[in-house]
């Protein structure tokens, strides 16, 4: 299977926001993502941004633009994304310190994960936890 041996991730959730700059700010400040790239239009809209955490990433853009993808997405949402983190409790504290809306506090799950759930500034659901299934070679 292609893409299971490390290197570049092969799956990127893509989310469009009415206020992509506010979403990027929350994702980096509260949820610990790093901004890899940001492309803006002349009017300041986010044409494309890539945010990374660990060996994964998400793509972010502004709603209301022209183009096949933006039109196909329309007013889609909310979306749910799961992100693996090493220290759930520290990650949760960071999110709380930045006023993220916490839906479920850090909880030990019966399948061995510890995770919590939060809502971003436009209603998307983000789960952060230790569950990281192995993808076979």
N, C-alpha and C positions, 0 to 999 in steps of 0.2 A: 504494500500500500504506500502510495506517495505521501510524503509530508508527515510521517510519524517518527522520524529519527532525530528530531530536534531542529535547530536552526530557526528559520522564519516560521511564524504561525501561519496556518493555512485557512483559518476561519476568523473573520473579523465581524462581530456585530456592528451594524451601522444604524445610528440613530439621528433623526432630524429633530431640531428644536426650534421653537419660535424665537427663543433668545439663546442661541448657541454659545455666545460668549459667557453668559451666566452659567450655563451648563458646564462649560469647560472649566470655569473658575471653581465650581463646586466639585467636579470630578478630580481636579488636581489638589485643591486645598483640603477638602473634607475626606475624599476617598483615596488619596494617595497616588493617583495616576501622574505620569510625567508626560508633558507635551512633547511629542516627537516632531510634529510639523503642523503648520497653520497657514492656510491660504485664504486670503480675504479678497472680496470684490471691491471695486472702487467705492461702493457705498458702505463698506464695512461689514457686509454680511460674510458669514463663514462659508466659503465655498467647499472647503474640505479641511478637516483636522484629523490627526492621528494621535491618540493617547495610548500610552503603554503602561502595563503593570506586570512585573515578572516577565514571562516569555509570551504574553498575550497582549492584545490590543483591541481598541474600538476605534471606529471612524465616526466622526461627528460632522454635521453640517447644519445649515440654516434651512428651516421650512420656507415654503413660498417662492422658491426659485423655479426657473424654467429648466426643462430637461426631462428626459424619460424617467430617470430614477426618482426625481423629486415629484413628478406627476404621479408615478406609480405608488409612491408612499402616501401621497395625499395627506390626509390628517390621521395617519395610522398611529397606533399607540394605545395604551402604553406597552412597553417592551420589558421583558425580564432578562437580566444578565447575571450569571454566576461568575464570581472572581475568586480564585484561590489566593489566600494570604497565609503567611506563616503564623502570625500572632493575632488571632481574632479579637482578643480583648483590647490590645493596644490600638488596633485598627478602629474598633468601635469607639474607643475614647476619642480618637482624632475626629471621627465623624460627629460625635456629640459636641466636641469643642467648637466645631464649625456649624453648629445648629442644624445638622441634617435631621430629617424626620425619620426616626427609628420606628419600624413596624414590629420587629421582634428583637429583643435583646440577645446577646450571646447565649446560645443554648447548645447543650450536648445532645446530639442526635443518636437514635438507636443504631444507626449504621456506622457509627464511629467518628462522624464529623462534628466539629464545633462551628457554628455559624450564626450570623445575624442578618437581618433584612432591613433595608432602608428604601425610602422613596426620594427620587431626585426632584429638582426644582420644577419639572414638568410632568411628574407622575410616573416615570419609569421606575421599575422595581429592580434594585440591586441587592444581590445576596453575596455575602463575603464569608468564606469559610475555609476549612482545612481539607475538604473532600476533593481529591485529585485523582480520578481514575487513571490507571495506566492504559495507554493506547498501544495495542500490540504492534509488533514489527512486521 
